[in-house]
Amino acid sequence: MKFRFPSVMLSAIAVGLFAVAPARAADSYKIDPVHATAIFRISHLGSSFVYGRFDDVGGTFTVDEQKPDDVSLDVTIKADSVDTNNAARDKHLKSADFFSANEFPTLTFKSTAVKSDGDKKYDVTGDLTIHGVTQSVTAKVDFVGTFDGTSMKMGVRAGYEAHLTIKRSDFGMDKLVGLVGDEVQLTVSLEGVRQ
Amino acid sequence: MLTPTDLLFGIVVPFALSALILSIAWRPWRRTGAMPALWGGPVASGLAFVSTFAVLQGPRHVLAPASAILWLFYIGLGFTLLGVIDALFRLPQVIRGTVVFVAAGAAAALLLRFNFANQTWDALHGAVWLGGIAAVAVIWWASFEQAATGGAITGPLAMGAFSGVSGLIVALLVEQTTGQALGAMAIAFIVAIALVAWSRRASVERGTAMVLAGVGACALAGEYFISSLPIQYILLIAVAPLTLWIGRIPAIRRRRPWLRVVIQMVVLLIPLGIAAGMAVVQAKNDATMGSDPYMSLA
């Protein structure tokens, strides 16, 4: 008779191993697109704000609880996933008037310096590339928390939320400025799975 | 949505600029003496496109442009220069066609080179596309040129309808600025229609068709590859100039000039009208919250 090791026992051993494993120096996390969100807010006619989102967010980040200043973020957003709940406006946003999504398929952010200001809050400076233009920007980033879902086959998860305000004209996207605001507020919420 | 700047630099300025250039070149009030200068057509249509495009795109016209679409500024200037040379020097037809092919292929390569950088195209794929765009430019040039030589008013009417409908479709469906620049060309042709009708000696032969074919082929190729203008609109626009050859059919060529013009315009407007109608319906469907997403809540 062939012996089959019960899967419950395997899970228990795995959980036990993780529970006693020493904390790693810097853990790398792959962004889970299903639980990552990028939204933006922009003024419309100076009288209201329109919100939009990008439906395809990916990349990696690190978490280092020992050396918080060593964290890094590398986020990639697909330009043609822009969604403002209006097909005509989305087409216009993807066109050469704005993102030129076929020519510049991604928006990217790569951190270059991190300053921790305590309480799991960071000022993350990095290179933001939109529409083929790269600018150094500083985002306010909160470390949200971690979740050990190993026993549920969800892996170890952690997340950040970043807030950033940019001027779209700095990235060569200045169409309709005045009617539609120049200043864009971005909020990016990231959940990653430890690799 | 058109702003006062759009109206000023998309309509008023190209109208005034074209009227000034064509009046100087053609002197439509003169009934005798030297024939009207042919450089007026390429200069007026080319500068209408370039000036509108430059102003509405903003001050970003540096070499090399940061964004592919900005190459249209230089492409417009280049074809305007070629059009003037074509108007001033009587070159053999084969050389003129070769110039259009080479210039359109080179211009399209500058405009669409991001497809190589993004690895969307390999060398063979790119060569086929660029060769195809250049071939379309030659076919358009030959079609408009023969229409312009076949009847003075036919040229500006056909070119105006073609550039106007192309601009409308581009502006409605994908990108406003290039659409407005093509529309500015149409305004130059409207001025040309009025002055040709007045002068009876003026013409858009030689040069003007080169500007429209080169700029039009590059602009529409750009809208397809950069802004994803659906292919069915490109195809309908692309076949439209071919219909102008109907004026060469003996049964139609023998008709009275005004009837020949009417027949050519009606046939030309069939594919252009279908494309324009489809674009209007598509734009209305896309804007589910109103005719203009930027004004839908206003």
Chai-1 contact restraints between the chains, C-beta under 6 A:
chainA,res_idxA,chainB,res_idxB,connection_type,confidence,min_distance_angstrom,max_distance_angstrom,comment,restraint_id
A,N86,B,M289,contact,1.0,0.0,6.0,A-B,restraint_1
A,N86,B,P293,contact,1.0,0.0,6.0,A-B,restraint_2
A,A87,B,D286,contact,1.0,0.0,6.0,A-B,restraint_3
A,A88,B,D286,contact,1.0,0.0,6.0,A-B,restraint_4
A,A88,B,A287,contact,1.0,0.0,6.0,A-B,restraint_5
A,A88,B,P293,contact,1.0,0.0,6.0,A-B,restraint_6
A,R89,B,P293,contact,1.0,0.0,6.0,A-B,restraint_7
A,S95,B,V174,contact,1.0,0.0,6.0,A-B,restraint_8
A,S95,B,E175,contact,1.0,0.0,6.0,A-B,restraint_9
A,S95,B,S227,contact,1.0,0.0,6.0,A-B,restraint_10
A,A96,B,I69,contact,1.0,0.0,6.0,A-B,restraint_11
A,A96,B,E175,contact,1.0,0.0,6.0,A-B,restraint_12
A,A96,B,I226,contact,1.0,0.0,6.0,A-B,restraint_13
A,A96,B,S227,contact,1.0,0.0,6.0,A-B,restraint_14
A,D97,B,E175,contact,1.0,0.0,6.0,A-B,restraint_15
A,D97,B,Q176,contact,1.0,0.0,6.0,A-B,restraint_16
A,S100,B,S67,contact,1.0,0.0,6.0,A-B,restraint_17
A,S100,B,I226,contact,1.0,0.0,6.0,A-B,restraint_18
A,N102,B,I226,contact,1.0,0.0,6.0,A-B,restraint_19
A,E103,B,A68,contact,1.0,0.0,6.0,A-B,restraint_20
A,E103,B,F114,contact,1.0,0.0,6.0,A-B,restraint_21
A,E103,B,I226,contact,1.0,0.0,6.0,A-B,restraint_22
A,G132,B,A66,contact,1.0,0.0,6.0,A-B,restraint_23
A,G172,B,A66,contact,1.0,0.0,6.0,A-B,restraint_24
A,D174,B,G58,contact,1.0,0.0,6.0,A-B,restraint_25
